[in-house]
Amino acid sequence: MCSRDPASNQLIDYKNKDAEEQKLCTTSAGGPIGVKDAIQTVGPRGPALLQDFIFLDEIAHFDSERIPERVSYAKGAGAFGYFECTHDITNFCAASLFDRVKKRTAIAMRFSVACGENGSADTVREQRGFSVKFYTEEGIWDMVGCNMPVFYVRDPSLFPSLVHAQKRNPQTHLRDPDMFWDFMTLRPETLHALLMYFSDRGTPDGYRHMHGYGAHAYRFVNPSGETFYVKFHFKTDQGIKNLDARRCTELMSHDPDYSIRDLYNAIKKGNYPSWSMFIQVMLNEEAKKCKFNPFDVTKIWPQKEYPLIPVGKLVLDRNPTNYFTEVEQLAFSPAHFVPGIEPSPDKVLQGRLFAYGDSQRHRLGTNYMQIPVNCPYRVQVKNFQRDGSMTVNDNQDGAPNYFPNSFCGPKESPRALALQTCCPITGDVYRYMCGDTEDNYSQATDFWTYTLDNCGRKRLIRNISEHLSEASQFLQERAVKLFTMVHADFGRLMTEALNTARISKF
């Protein structure tokens, strides 16, 4: 057994841990079962009896044990640990988890693959989800991010189409390069994220060796009520590692759960993965004068102008005790803030504030926040929400279920009120289309020119051409025009690569 990894030995470990404890199987109602491998029948050849509750109890639960999987970011891994504040940022933020250096806050993290189903390989070229749940003494703060500092679109109305274009054709039920490239090339704002997607960072070596980003801008409120716009960065302390195309293909065939296995084994062996947390800060006046829209999630904030400020460290030191209860049911929502942290005007963030909670209510039920892994267990929840399917706590006993009231119901928080900011806004109500009104190329050009080296550019060209060559000719031509807008060499090299791919097919 010494050659097997910890994940392979899980059942052996369980047996050794509980070998002395006698366990008796029961029904869901707790009744002991005398015979587990035979149903009740009239005679040895049947028929079966309707009174056989032991069998019916088992099969009825089996019929219902699957819940809807996430529409996106379905396949994932999770673990638990803590956040430790290592630097004083109270001049920027009044959130309690930052109120003193060396303070620790319990966390849950989930890593995921953007568009693959729950049973798909987790080494494919995809954006990776990177989400952190902070269990603070003032409630849950969910930071729902990814392994790229930008996103594909800047208006949330396009999010369903973005996901549909990357998933399966509604008739053939196959991944369709025409769908993918049709959407991407009709929305040039996707270019920045698209280049990152097809670069090395599109295939990280597991979840431990990739950075995480909040991507969106958020707003901090300090104890004096001053506000600042921020972006979150989580730098892996294990070092960046990525998989080449050949290795990805190998893993897809013989270990499609490579990333889940890698995370589990590392924690089981005591090699606890960690990430250093940083923020970028933009002052309100800087946001007003910024040469680009700082709330456009397709853009980064240049670190030369907005340097990284160290905040703390995330450490994962516990694997889930059960995948379904602690990972599949682990639910995040960007709308879960704590006093001192607020959303920015970022349109995509504004759309996600509703969408994520709505998705979890569909998947897990109205009371999904009562599930232990989602519960803000450091706070006693007191509100005016009652009842609903699967209410499993005390339902707030006999407390008044309306506000205001004269019977000792919960009151408003003076601290939350003091940290609630006023944000003056002017403008006309309209549907402002932004596909071509914003700069879609400059930062993509910077990525090609300055972020990638020559070898990185060659790998990018190869990765894109292998995928794009499967799309229709007119889509290839439209893509090349956009790549030429990014950089002339990009367009030229892509044309050469597509021509080579076309010849090789014949």
N, C-alpha and C positions, 0 to 999 in steps of 0.2 A: 504493500500500500504506500510505501514511502515515495514512489515515483508519481503518484497521483496528486493533482492539485487540490486545494481546500474545497473548491466547489464540487469536485467529483466525490470527495469524501464526506459530504454533508450528512448523508444518512448514517454513515459509520460513526460520525461524531455524535449524532443524536442518540444512537443506540448506546454508545459508551457513556454518555452523560446521564441517561435515565435508565440504565440497565437494572437498577435495584428497585425501581418503582413499578408496582403492578398496575397495569392499566386494563380496564374492562370497557369494551365497546358498548355504546348506548345509542338509543334513538335521539332525535333532536329534542325530545322532551325529557331526556335524561334517563329513560327506562333502560335497564340492562338487557342485553341481547344474548340469548342462549345459543342460537344457531345463526351464523352470518352468511353461510354459503348455500342456502337453500330456501326457496319460497314455500309458502303453504299450498299444498295441493290436495285434491281428492285422489288418493292413491299415488303411487310413485310416478305415474305417467300423466297426471293432471286430470281435469283442468285446475287453474289457480283460483284462489278465493279472494273476494273483494275485501275481506276483513284483515288481510295481511298488511297491517300498518307498517311493520318493519320494512317490507319491500317498498310499499307505496311512499313512505317517508323518504327513503333513499332516492328513488327514481324521480320523484316530484322535485326534489331539490336539485338533482343532477340536471333536469330539464331546464332549470332556471339559473344555473350558476354563472352564466356569462352575462356581463353587462355591456352596454354600448362602449366600444373603444373610442378614444379621442379621434376626432375628424382629422386633426393634424397632430404631429408629435406623439403618435400612438405607441411606438415601441421605445422603451426607455429602461433606465436603471436608476436606483435610488439608494441613498445612504443617509446616515445621521451623524451629527457631531456638534460643533460649537463655532461661534464667531467670537474672536477676541479682539477688542479695541486696542490697538497698539499706539495710536497717535491721537492727540487732542484736536478735535475739529468742532468743539463747542462754539467757536466763533462763527461757524457756518450753520450748525444744525443743533436743535434742541431735543432731537429724538433720544429716548432714554437709553438705547443700546450704545450710544456714543458718549454718555455723560461722564465716563471716567476711563482712563487708561487701565488696561488689564481686566476690564469687565468682560465677562463671558456671557453669551446668549446662546441658548440651544437653537439648532438649525436642522432642517431637513433639506436635502438637495435632490433634484431629479434631472437627469441628463436624457436626451432623447434624439430620435431621428425624425426629421421634419415630415416627410410625406409617405414613408413606408408604413405598411400595416404592421400590426402587432407581431406577426410571424415572419416579417421580412428580415433580411440581414442588416446588422447594425454597422457594417463597414462600408456601405455604399456611399457614393458621392452625394452628400446631402448637407444642408444646413443642420447643425446640432442645437437642440434646446439646452439651455443652462439656467435652471431656476432654483431660487433659494427661498425657503420659508424661515423667517426669523420668529421664534416664539418669545416675544418680549413681554415685559410686565404691563405694557399698555396695549396688548393685543398682537395680532398677526401683522407682520409686514412681509408681503410677497414681492420679490424682485424676479420678474419673469423675463429672462433674457435669452441670448443665444451665443454661439461661438464666433459671430461676426459683429463688428461695430456698427453695421448699417443694415437696413432692410430693403426689400425690393421696390415697394410702392410707398407713396406718401399720402395716399387717401384711403381710408379704411373701406370705402365702398368697393375697392378692387380686391380686397383680401379673399373673398370666396372664389373669385375667378383665378387668382394667383394659385391657390391650392388646387382647384379643379384642373388647371392646365398642367400641373406637375403629377397629378394622379392618373387614374385609368380612364381610357376612352369609354364613353358610356355605352357603346355598342360592342366593341371588340373586347372590352375589359383588359386591355393591354396598355402599358405605358406608351405614349405616343409622342415621338419627337416633333411632329407637326404641331400638336397642341402646345407643347412647351415653347418652341421657337416662334410660333405665331404670336402668342401673348407677349413674350419677352421683347420681341422686335417691334411690336406695336406700342410698347411703353418704354421709351429710351431711359426713363428714370431707373430702370432695373439694372443698368449697365454696371454701376459701381458694385452692387451686391453680386451680380453675375460673374464679374471677374474674380471676386473672392471665392465664389462657389466653385469655379473651375481651377482655382489655384491650389496649391498644396494644402491649404487649410480646409478644403472641402472633404478631405479624407484623413481626419486625425487618427492617430494611433491610440484608439480607445478614448475614454473620457478624461483620464487623468492628465493627459499631455496636451490639453487644449486650453486656451484662454476663454474667459466668459465676458460678456458685455451686457450692460443694460440697454444699449443701443439708443433708446429714447432719452430725451432731456427730461429731468425732473426738477422740482423746486424744493430747496431747503429753506427752513425758517429757523433762525437762531433764537436764543432766549430773549433777546431784545425786540423780536418781531421783524428783524431785517430779513430779506429774502435774497436767495441766490439760485441761479440755475446750475444744475450739475449733471454730469454723466458718470456712470459707474463702470469701472474696469476691474476684472478679476484675473490676475496673472498667475498661471500655473507655476508652482514651486518645483514641479517635477521636470520642467523643461519642455519645450515644444518638440513633439515628434509627430510626423505624418507618415502615412502609408503610400507607397507608390501604386500605380495602377495594377501591376502584376500581383503584388501582395494582396490587394483588395479582392481581386478575382479568386485567388487561392482561398482566402478566408471565407468568402461568400459560399464556396462549395463545401468546405469541410468544418467550418466553425462560424455559422451565421450569428452566433451570440457572443462573439469575441469580446466586444466592449463591455457587456454585462459581466462576463466571466473575469475579465481583467480587473474591473473595479472590485468585485466581490473577493477575489483572491488576494489582492493587495491589502485590503482592510483585514481580512482573516489572518494574514501573516504579520499584521502589525505595522505594515508600511502605509501609514495613514496619509492619504493624499491631502494636499493643502493648496490654497490659492491666496495670494496677497491682494487685498482690496485697495483700490485707489479711486479717487474722484477727480474729475476736471471741474473747475468752477468758472462760471461766466457771470459777471455782474449784470444787473438790470440795464445799466446804461450801455454796456458792451453789447447786450442782446439787441438793443434798439439800433445800434450803429453797425452791427455785423454785416459784412459784405454779402453774406448768404443768409438764408432763413435758418436760424439755429435750431428751430423746431422741426426741420425737415429730416426725417429719420433715414433718408437715403444719403445723408452727409455725415462726415465725421467733423469733430472740432479739432483742428490741427494742434498737436501737442506742443509745438514751438510757441504758439500763442496762448494755449491753455494747458499748462504743464500738469502732469499727474501729481496728485497730493496723496501720500500714504495715509491709510485709515486703519486697517486691521488685517486679520487673517481668518480664513475659513479652514476648518480642519474636519475631516470625516473620519470617525473612529468606531462606528458601529454599522454593521450590515442590518438590513431589515430582518426581523424575526419571521415574517411571512410576507411574500411578495405581494399578494393580492391586497392584504389589509393595509400595508404600509407604503406601497408604491403605486399599484394600480388605482387605489382609492385616494392617493395623495393628490389634492386639488389646489391649484394656484389661481390667483386672480390679481391682476395689476391694480385693481381697485382697493385692495387691502393695504391701507396705509396706517401709519401711527402718527401721533402729533409731532410735527417738525418736518414731515416729508409729505409733499403734495405733487399732483400731476402738473405737467407743463401744458401749453396749448398744442403740443404735437398732436396732429389729427389722428394718426394711427393709434397712438396711445389712448386718445379719447375714445376711439371705437373699441379698443380692447377692454376698457374699463367695464363695459357692459358684457361683451361677448364671452369672456372667460367664465364669469360666474353663471351666465345663462347656460353655457355648455355643461358645466358641472352639475347644475340642477337637473339637466336632462339625463346625464350619465348616472348620477348618484342619488338624486332625489332632493326634495325641498330642504331637508335638514342635513345636507351633506357636511355642514360645519360642526355637527355633533359627532361625526366620526372621529375617533380618538386622534388619528394622525393629523386631522385638520383643525381640531378643537384648539382654541386659544387657552390652553390649560392653565396658564399663569394668571388668568383673569377670570373672575366670575361674571359670565355674560348676563347682563341685565338690560332688557329692552321690552318692546311691546309686541314682539313676534311670538305667536303661539301655534301649537297644533301642527298639522301637516303630516304627511306620510313618514313613518319611521321616526317619530319623536321618541327618543330613548333616554332622555334625561328627566329631571323632575318637572319639566315644562314651566319652570319658575313658580311652582307651587301656587299659592293663592294671591300672588302679587297682582296689582292692578294691570290690566292689559290695554290701558288707554292713557293718553297724555294730552293735557295735564290732568292731575288728579290730586286729591286731598288726603290720600291714604298711604303715605310713605313709599310711593313708587320711586323708581330711580330718577335722579335729577341730572341736569346738564353738568358737564365737567368744566370748572373754571379754567383749568390748564389748557384743555382743548380749545376753549373760546379764546384764550389769550394768544394762542398760536395759530388761530384762524386768520388768514391774511385777506386783505382786500385788494383785488386786482382790477384796476380801471381798464375798461375795454371800449373802444369805439369802432364803428364800421357798419356797413350795410349788410343786411341778411341776404345771402345769395348762395348759389352753388358755384363755387369758384373752381373751375377746372384748372389743374396745375401740371398737366402732362408736359406741355411745351412752354409754359411761362417761367419755369425755373431752369437753372443751369444743370443740365443732365450729364455734362461731359468733363468738366474741369477736374473734379476729384478722381474720376476714373482714369483720366490722363496721368494724374500724379501717381496713382497706384501702378500703372504700367511703367512709368518713367523712373520713379524713385523707390517704390516699395519692392518691386521685383528686380532681381538681377537677371543676367542673360540666361542662366540656366532655368530660372523660374519662369521667364517669358516663354522659353521653348516648351516647358512642360504645360504651361497654360494653353499655348497654341495646339499642342497635341491633344490635350484633354477636351478642348472645345471642338476641334475638328472631328474627333472620333464620334462625338454626339451629334454635331450639326450636320455631318455628312449623311446621316440617316433621315434628315428632314427633306421636304420638297425643295426643288431647285430655287424657286422664287423666294423661299424663306432663307436659304443660304445667301442669296444675293442681297436681301434686305439686311441680314445680319452683318455681312461684310461692309456694307455702307455705314452702318453704325460704328463698327470697329475702326473704320477709317476716320470717322469723326473723333474717336478717342485719340488715335495716333496713326499717321500714315504708314509707319512700319507694321503696326498691328494689322491693318487692313491688307497690306501686301503679303505678309507672312501667312495670314489666314487664307487668302486666295490660293497661295501656293500649296498649303497643306490640304485644302479641299480638292484641288486638282489632283494631287497625289493620291488622295483617298479614292477619288472617282476612278482613276486609272487602275488602282489595285483591285477594285471590284470586278473589273473585266479581265 
